[in-house]
Amino acid sequence: MTRTDRLTAILDLLAESGHVEVEDIVTRLGVSPATARRDLDSLAKQRLLSRTRGGATTGSVAYDLPGRYNRDDHAEAKQEIASAASALIRPGAVIGLSGGTTNTALAQLLSTREDLNAPSHTPTLTVVTNAINIASQLAVRPNIKIMVTGGILNPRSYELVGPYTDVIMQKVALDIAFIGVNGVDPDLGPTITDEGEAMVNTVMARRATESYVVADSSKVGRRSFAAMSGYDFRHLITDSGISSEHIAAFEAKGTEVIVAPAG
């Protein structure tokens, strides 16, 4: 069982009764007590549970994400992509984060970066997002300025969409934007399952000096319902699972492919 599988299994155990003990994890997952405690500490650091003496509870979890956030077979790849994306962000930048699991992983990484959490009289980072879970995740960091777009909440993704979102986005200028997608194809470009989210993603990308699509390799070559029309697709950050054929196809269309180093 990989570490990602263990962490997912621990969250599943926690969901059964609202609490879990170290010895339960040892018995159910066949790991050492030291490993169980390290895994609990890791999940607590991500604010996915609250540590107690000898175990953990769900008591301090700030929100309950939709199903697509709870179990993710590509979590490790998304962490690698998030690390590569984080390396592009400098303190003081104004960034845009659309919704999605990869950007959620990026937000978690930003919330723990020492240079963004050092004492400062001015924001160490300004984040514009239409995803309320990402805003909630970063809200506890006083040095990070959060701007949430208006709009209508999509309960399946925790993203705000609609004309109000568009109005707000037209009033901001971003240094860099990271766009989560459901599919990315060399010919069609990035695509989204929801047309409202596709429109917001397009506007966010166009308001940035540089924009990057973030997508794990399972989404490469896939097409979803709504295309990001009017968007100049120039940068893709993905993981090492992408094939050399796909890399060549993207580059032939003028899209730079950044392959995140394996963790």
Long-range contacts (C-beta under 8 A, 24 or more apart in sequence): 1-29, 1-30, 2-76, 3-39, 4-75, 4-76, 6-31, 6-35, 6-39, 7-39, 7-42, 7-43, 7-75, 8-71, 8-72, 8-75, 10-36, 10-39, 10-40, 10-43, 11-43, 11-48, 11-49, 11-70, 12-71, 14-49, 14-56, 14-57, 14-58, 15-58, 18-57, 18-58, 19-52, 19-55, 19-56, 19-57, 19-58, 20-55, 20-56, 20-57, 21-54, 21-55, 22-54, 22-55, 23-54, 24-55, 45-112, 46-108, 47-137, 62-136, 62-137, 63-133, 63-136, 65-133, 65-158, 66-155, 66-156, 66-157, 66-158, 68-101, 68-156, 68-157, 69-101, 69-104, 69-133, 72-101, 73-218, 74-216, 74-218, 75-101, 75-105, 76-263, 77-216, 77-217, 77-218, 77-239, 77-241, 77-260, 78-102, 78-105, 78-216, 78-239, 79-105, 79-109, 79-263, 80-239, 80-240, 80-260, 80-261, 80-262, 80-263, 81-105, 81-106, 81-214, 81-215, 81-216, 81-237, 81-238, 81-239, 81-260, 82-106, 82-108, 82-109, 82-214, 83-109, 83-260, 83-261, 83-263, 84-237, 84-258, 84-260, 84-261, 85-178, 85-212, 85-214, 85-237, 86-110, 86-113, 88-176, 88-212, 89-125, 89-176, 91-115, 91-116, 91-124, 91-125, 92-122, 92-123, 92-124, 92-125, 93-125, 93-126, 93-175, 93-176, 94-126, 94-128, 94-172, 94-173, 94-174, 94-175, 95-125, 95-126, 95-127, 95-128, 95-174, 95-175, 95-176, 95-177, 95-178, 96-127, 96-128, 96-129, 96-172, 96-174, 96-176, 96-177, 96-178, 96-204, 96-205, 96-207, 96-208, 96-211, 97-127, 97-128, 97-129, 97-131, 97-134, 97-177, 97-178, 98-129, 98-130, 98-131, 98-159, 98-177, 98-178, 98-179, 98-180, 98-197, 98-200, 98-201, 98-204, 99-129, 99-130, 99-131, 99-133, 99-134, 99-157, 99-158, 99-159, 99-180, 99-197, 100-131, 100-157, 100-180, 100-181, 100-214, 101-180, 102-178, 102-180, 102-214, 102-215, 102-216, 103-131, 103-134, 103-178, 103-180, 103-214, 104-131, 104-133, 104-134, 104-137, 106-178, 106-214, 107-134, 107-137, 107-138, 108-137, 110-138, 110-144, 111-137, 111-138, 111-140, 111-141, 111-144, 116-141, 116-143, 116-144, 117-141, 117-143, 118-143, 119-143, 128-169, 128-172, 128-174, 128-204, 130-159, 130-160, 130-161, 130-165, 130-200, 130-204, 131-157, 131-158, 131-159, 131-160, 132-158, 132-159, 132-160, 133-158, 147-172, 149-200, 151-200, 152-196, 154-194, 154-196, 154-197, 156-194, 157-194, 157-197, 159-197, 159-200, 160-200, 161-194, 161-196, 161-197, 161-199, 161-200, 162-196, 165-200, 165-203, 166-199, 166-200, 166-203, 169-200, 169-203, 169-204, 169-207, 170-203, 170-207, 172-207, 173-207, 174-204, 174-207, 174-208, 174-209, 175-208, 175-209, 175-210, 176-208, 176-209, 176-210, 176-211, 176-212, 177-204, 177-205, 177-207, 177-208, 177-210, 177-211, 177-212, 178-211, 178-212, 178-214, 178-237, 179-204, 179-205, 179-211, 179-212, 179-213, 179-214, 179-228, 180-214, 180-215, 181-213, 181-214, 181-215, 181-219, 181-224, 181-228, 182-219, 182-222, 182-224, 183-215, 183-219, 183-221, 183-222, 183-223, 183-224, 184-213, 184-215, 184-219, 184-220, 184-221, 184-222, 184-236, 185-220, 185-221, 185-222, 185-223, 186-221, 186-246, 186-249, 186-250, 186-252, 186-253, 186-255, 187-253, 188-223, 188-227, 189-227, 189-228, 189-231, 189-233, 190-215, 190-227, 190-228, 190-231, 190-233, 191-222, 191-223, 191-224, 191-225, 191-226, 191-227, 191-228, 192-224, 192-225, 192-226, 192-228, 193-224, 193-225, 193-226, 194-225, 194-226, 195-225, 195-226, 197-226, 198-226, 198-227, 198-228, 199-226, 201-228, 201-231, 202-228, 202-229, 202-230, 202-231, 205-231, 206-230, 206-231, 210-235, 211-235, 212-236, 212-237, 212-258, 213-237, 214-238, 216-241, 217-241, 217-242, 220-246, 221-246
